[in-house]
Amino acid sequence: MTDDRTHRTRRRVAITAVSAVAKAGIGAEQFWDGLCTAPEDGMRRIDDFDPAPYFANPKEARRSDRFAQLALAAAQDLLEQAGHVDGDIGHDPSRMGVSIATGIGGIETLEEQIIVNAEKGSRRVSPFLVPMMMPNSAGASVSMKYGWQGPCESIVTACAAGTHGITRAADLIAWDRCDAVIAGGSESALTPTGLAGFQNMTALSNDGVSRPFSADRNGFVIAEGAGLVLLEEWDAAVARGATILGEFLGGASTADAHHITAPAPGGVGAVTCMELALADAGLRPEDIGHINAHGTSTPLNDAAEAHAIAKVFGDDGPPVTSTKGVTGHALGAAGALEAVAAVMAIQKRLIPPTFGTTAVDPELPQIDLVLGEPREWEPGPVLSNSFGFGGHNGCLIVAPPS
């Protein structure tokens, strides 16, 4: 594809590995199994996560916030899947980048050290507070561990961050700045103050059940997790004998410019974002075979997204799922986990169902929401939506390799 604005040829972007660390499962295969299994109620904390295997020693692990620990775990699994646990996949290190986004960053460390300061005084505050709480610490840790010396960036756009991080990474490859990028998002914000903040703004489900697009939805179920994809320039991936799982076709980013938490009425910003993503991918609405919706289970967000999908795709749109029925809402990691789910849906030739929901709210446009059991499909391009506080919208499109 040639961009008339630059007269440069846009390079193809291959997806050569995916990884997830979530309550639903650790590693791509376990994560997929979790997406097809009814979840337990309540927030999605990864109770059995042990950071020790991902660090040289326990001291290093203690000097890393939990959101960075989750990212390092996902990165190790990602590179093991790629067949290069040491991170050397054969490209120039200066052209290998990292783009790991987050919505909040190291809030666990910050909250702990605020308490230390209040109770024990400033001299007892950890000297590692700042590097542990920085939103870029996850990406920096992955870059340093594997010696990837290209751009190392961390986008912070609330619940659209993971999608934006992957789209930014794809652009770095498409426009010849990088040959490979580890991309996605990581989040762990299940702290007492963080939970209280979301609860007091009435964003959380009052019974711990996620019901995307259902008439009785009452808020999201908060989660932690990390999702990563390994993106490579197509020809370079083929040359090294990589297994190509999919292709990144396009993405887009817009702002509602409406309200700090509520979406624009009718999902107008989401409509524009989906249309721009389609244009970036060179596709028409009828080319999309499946939509992984943002679908948080909140009244306003689900309504805005359903109206936006109906506006773009009409009455006979593609099958839609919200994997947040299983995963919960992992904030800045959500879009990355959903990108992993989209690639896995292509690989497994199945669309996971929207657990927690038995029927679409009759007050909403009647989108083709996958319910009950995974649905078989002939894989085609998948649109993944992410919308965040601040009016941030992000959409990306992945497709089967061809």
VOVO-595712 format. One record per residue (C-alpha): x, y, z. Coordinates in steps of 0.05 Angstrom, whole numbers, plus 5000, padded with zeros to 4 digits. Layout:
BEGIN
XYZ
...
***
This chain:
BEGIN
500050005000
502650694982
500851315024
500051904977
502152385032
509052105038
510051714973
512851145014
510750425010
507450185075
510549525096
506248935116
505948775191
505748045212
503447795280
508147225299
506447095373
501147285424
501047225499
496347375557
496947385632
489947425661
485147115710
482346735650
489146405639
496646505635
499346385565
495546405500
492645705502
490245745575
487546445561
483646175502
480745605543
478646115595
475046535543
470745935525
469045765598
463946105644
467746515695
466846585770
463647225795
467647785825
473748195806
478947845764
485147835807
490447325786
491046975853
496146455832
501046925797
508246835819
513147355791
519446985813
520546585748
520947235707
526547555746
533847395759
532747415834
527447585887
530348275898
529148475826
521948235831
520748645894
523349265858
518149195803
510849405809
505748865797
503549165730
510749115706
511348405733
505248205692
508348515630
514948155640
511247495648
507447605584
513747805547
517447175568
511646745545
511247145480
518547035463
518246295483
512546225434
516846575381
522346065395
527346575422
526946615498
533147055499
529647575457
534547515398
529847405339
535147585288
533848325276
538248925289
537049095363
536649835346
530649665301
526949245354
522149655397
517449605455
510549925460
507149725525
501350175545
497650255611
491950645638
494650785708
501550475717
504650315785
498850505830
500149925878
507050175894
504750905899
499050735947
503650305991
508850855996
503751396011
501850986072
509150886091
510251636087
504051786129
505551266182
513151236185
515651886155
518852106090
525651786104
522351096101
519451206031
522650715982
528051005937
525050555883
518250905887
519151325825
521850795778
516650295802
510650755795
512551045727
507550845673
513450695627
516750215675
513549595644
516049755575
522849975601
523549315639
522048895578
526749315535
532449235585
531448495597
531848315524
536448865497
531349155448
534349845434
529250145386
523550605407
520950435476
514350795487
508450775534
501751055514
497051255571
490051335544
485750995597
481950385571
484050505499
491450465516
492749745497
489649835429
493450485418
499950145439
499149605387
497050095332
503050535347
507649925344
504749725277
506050425250
513350375272
514049755229
509649975171
513650615162
520550285167
522850515235
522749815266
523049095242
519848805305
516049085365
513348765428
506749125437
500649125482
498549345551
499049175624
495049385685
494349225759
490049735795
486349295846
488549715906
483949935962
483850665939
483350485865
477450025878
474150555923
474851075868
471550645815
466150415864
464451115887
463551355815
458650765807
462750465750
463349765781
458149215779
454349185845
454048425843
460748255812
457748005746
459548275677
453548285630
455748645566
449948925525
444748605572
438648975597
440748845669
448049055662
450149475721
457449635714
464049315697
467948785735
475049045746
480948615727
488548605722
492648295668
497448385610
496648235536
502348265485
503248135412
509748055373
509448465309
514648385254
515648645184
512548115140
518447935095
523247915154
518547455192
518146985132
525747005123
526946775195
521846215188
516846515237
509946235244
505346795222
498846795262
495647395230
496648065198
495548755226
491549125173
490049795203
487950215262
485450895284
484851365342
479751925356
477252335414
469952465433
471653155460
465353085501
466052875574
471552615620
468051945633
461551895592
461851715518
459052185466
451552055454
450351565397
457651365397
459551885345
466951865363
466851105360
463451135292
468951575264
474351135295
471550495264
470750835196
477951095199
480550405218
476950105159
479850625113
486850515141
486049765127
483249885058
476849515076
469349625072
464549475130
462148835095
469348575095
469448505171
467847805194
467647925270
467748485321
470948425389
467048975424
469449415480
462949195516
464449385588
457549225617
456249955636
449650265614
452350865575
458450535543
454849925517
449150345489
453950815454
457850245424
451749855401
449150475366
455950595334
456449875309
449449925280
451150585246
457450315213
455149605197
447649665189
442349155208
446248555182
452948665216
458148145233
458047715297
460048105359
462847875425
465248215488
470547785520
470048225582
464447755604
470247295621
476247735630
472948315665
475549005648
483149065654
483149805638
489549975599
490849235585
483849095560
484949265487
491348855485
487948245515
482348325464
487348365407
490147705432
483047425434
481947665362
488147315337
486346685375
479246695346
482446685277
487046115296
481645695330
476345865278
471646005336
468546645365
468246605441
461446775471
459447375513
458747045581
454147365632
449147575578
443147165554
440147685507
441548375479
438048945514
431749055472
432749805479
439249745440
440349625366
440048865358
447348695342
449047965328
451947825397
455047135405
451846805466
452046145503
457345745465
463145905419
460946005347
464445695288
466346185233
470446245170
475946715194
476447395163
478448095185
476848235259
475448935285
477249045358
474449655394
477050025456
474050655487
476751005548
475451545600
477452215571
473752055507
479451635478
477451165422
481850635391
480350105338
484849605304
483749075251
487448405246
486447875194
488447155177
495247095144
495047055069
***
